[in-house]
Amino acid sequence: MSEFNKQLVKHAVQLSWNTGRFNLLKHLICPDFVYHTSFAEGFMDFDGFAAYISKIRHAIPDLEVSIEEIMAEGDKVISVSTFSGTFEHEVFGYQPNQRIISFGGVSTWTIRRGKIASQNTLVDISELQRQLASSKERISMAV
């Protein structure tokens, strides 16, 4: 079961973060799916999750999430990932800097009856903000 759950999470990351294929992803998700991330307040249902990822994928069109390590036991999966890509469009108030950004994240996943019930992601916010803020600094220095 643990190997199945790891493959399920890997497939979900590929369909969501790496390709934005939410219609296919929906088949892997429980109807009452809940997503939480340290980068945004509150919890999101599937539609909110898809909109959140779409917004980020618009800002970073070549976004790639690489799972560096994955562990599973019972109905729990933990993944350690690197998010990277070129910051090309505004997102969350940050102006694009046309640079490749890269930051880490750790997610805990709950699996129920072969589908993903929840995902909770802790993002290395300080590293992400440092890279995004560099574009704000360059804008203020140019003025």
N, C-alpha and C positions, 0 to 999 in steps of 0.2 A: 504493500500500500504506500509506503514512504516513497518508493521510486516513482510510482504513478503520480503522487502529489507534487514531487519535484518537477516532473515533466509537464504537469498541468500549469504550474507557475511559470516555467520557462516559456511555454506556449502563450500564456496570457501576456507576458511582457512583450513578446514578439508582436502579438496582434494589437496591443494597445500602444505602448511607448514607441516601438520601432516602426510600425506601419500604419497605425491609426485605423485599423480595420475593426471598428466597433460592432458592426452587424455580426461578424463572426465571433468576436469576443463575448457577445451577449449570451451565446450558447454555453459558455464555460462558467457563467456567473449565476449565483442564486438570485431569485427575484428580490430578496430583501438585502442585497449586497450593501456594505457600508465601507467607505474609504475615508481615511484620515491621513493627513500629512502635517509635519511640523512647519511646512512653508505656508500653510493657509489655515485660517480659523475654521472651526466647526467640522462637521462630518458631511460627506457627500454620498448620495445614492449613485446608481450606475450612470444616470444621465448627467449628473453634476461632475462625476469622475471623467466621463468622456469629454465634456466641455472643457474641463480643466486641462486635460492632456492636449486637446485640440489647440487650445490657446498657446500652450508651451511649444507644441510642434509647429505652429505658425511662426513663432518667434525664432525657433531653432529648427529650420526645415530638414536639416540632415541629422537630427537627433538620433543618437544610438545609445541604448541602454545595454550594457554588458554585465551579465551576472558573473561576478568574480568567484563567489562561493555560495553554495546552497546546501542547507541541511533540513532534514525532515524527520519528524517522529510523530506517529499517530496522525492526528488531524491538524498539526501545526507545521508550517514551513517558515524558515528564515532565509532570506536572500541578502547578500551583500553585493551591491551594484555600483557601477560607475556610469554616470550620465555625461555625455559629451556631444558637442556639435558647435556649429558656427552661429553666433548670436547676430541675427540679421534683421529682426523686427522688434519693435517696442513690446515689452511685457511687464506687467506689475509696476508700471511707472519708470522702468529703466529703459534708456535709449540704447539702440543697438551700437555695438562697437566693431562689428565685423571680425571679431576674434573667435577663436575656438575656446570654448569654456569647458571645464571638466570638474565634476564634483561627485562626492560619494553619497550613498544612501543605504540604509538598512531597512528592510521590510519584514514584518511578521504577517503571515497569511493564515487564515483559518479556512479549512476545507470541510465541507459538509456534503455527504452523499455524492462525492465525486465532482463537486462544483465549488467555486471560490465564494465563500460567505463574507469575508472581510479582508482588508489590507490596511495596514498601518505602517506608514513610512516616515522614518526619521532621516531628514536631509541634513548634510553638513552645510547649514545655513551660512555660517561665517565665511566659509570658502566661496560659496556661491555669491554672496553679497559683495565680497572683496572683488571678484571678477566682474560682476555687473556694475559695481560702483566705479570702476576704472573709467567707464564711458561717461559717467556724470562728471568726474574730475576733469577729463579731457575737454568736455563741453564748457565748464566754468573757466578753465584756463584759456580757452580760445576767445572768450568774450571780453 
